[in-house]
């Protein structure tokens, strides 16, 4: 089968198209015919040898794919050959066939095409991890998303709206802000022309008690304390952009967390095992309410694999 091969660390120019044997699924694995593959910044980092996982040479990059199940290994019951799925193989996706662990393979509805599915899991999973697993965003709270016109930024806008938050989106320029608005942002701030701090205070004042304070719901009592604690600001660092959760200011500084769900292997800080929590975000796609912005290029018959990153 054809595959994009990385045989040494470097820029995308080091990649080449080659022929390799189609992989056979082992126990707990699924092999799918790849109809579309997402291209992420992490793929470029992996090719450069700067990612936290460094596969042995030669390897095929590609962290997320969509296609049709070709074969399953022993013990796999959740999907079957012929089923349309999206998958997170970790690497190996830029090929005609790819292997993934069965728990990282999810059935997709007929309404979701392969290109959309291939760009869904990482961006929406990252947004879900930041806002649900880490920030515990609640309905009625105010959410500020920086870089809201990018992949994860748009996903954060949409997930925030799905969770019932009022969303402020920041981006540079009217064109980018229009994209964020089309994806559900309630308030827009142009970082190239407006004072972000002043505008956030103005928006919060209009939504809250007139003093610039936005009063979110009280968080539920915990079994340990039996007390209900008022929410406080959260700052979630996601990739090269920052997602903020704005609640009533209790102290001078927000709590800061770093979110990288793509790194998760098994349960961590209450996150469902190995992307299982993506089912909640995946449900947005199943209902047709969420549509990633996606481009499309075909795998060429020959030439440099670097073309896939352009």
HELIX and SHEET records of a PDB file:
HELIX    1   1 UNK A   12  UNK A   14  5                                   3    
HELIX    2   2 UNK A   41  UNK A   48  1                                   8    
HELIX    3   3 UNK A  102  UNK A  104  5                                   3    
HELIX    4   4 UNK A  114  UNK A  118  1                                   5    
HELIX    5   5 UNK A  121  UNK A  128  1                                   8    
HELIX    6   6 UNK A  129  UNK A  134  3                                   6    
HELIX    7   7 UNK A  151  UNK A  162  1                                  12    
HELIX    8   8 UNK A  174  UNK A  182  1                                   9    
HELIX    9   9 UNK A  196  UNK A  207  1                                  12    
HELIX   10  10 UNK A  261  UNK A  263  5                                   3    
HELIX   11  11 UNK A  273  UNK A  275  5                                   3    
HELIX   12  12 UNK A  278  UNK A  286  1                                   9    
HELIX   13  13 UNK A  305  UNK A  309  5                                   5    
SHEET    1   A 2 UNK A   2  UNK A   5  0                                        
SHEET    2   A 2 UNK A  16  UNK A  19 -1                                        
SHEET    1   B 5 UNK A  97  UNK A 101  0                                        
SHEET    2   B 5 UNK A  29  UNK A  38 -1                                        
SHEET    3   B 5 UNK A  64  UNK A  72 -1                                        
SHEET    4   B 5 UNK A  84  UNK A  87 -1                                        
SHEET    5   B 5 UNK A 105  UNK A 107 -1                                        
SHEET    1   C 6 UNK A 187  UNK A 190  0                                        
SHEET    2   C 6 UNK A 166  UNK A 171  1                                        
SHEET    3   C 6 UNK A 142  UNK A 145  1                                        
SHEET    4   C 6 UNK A 241  UNK A 246 -1                                        
SHEET    5   C 6 UNK A 234  UNK A 238 -1                                        
SHEET    6   C 6 UNK A 255  UNK A 259  1                                        
END                                                                             
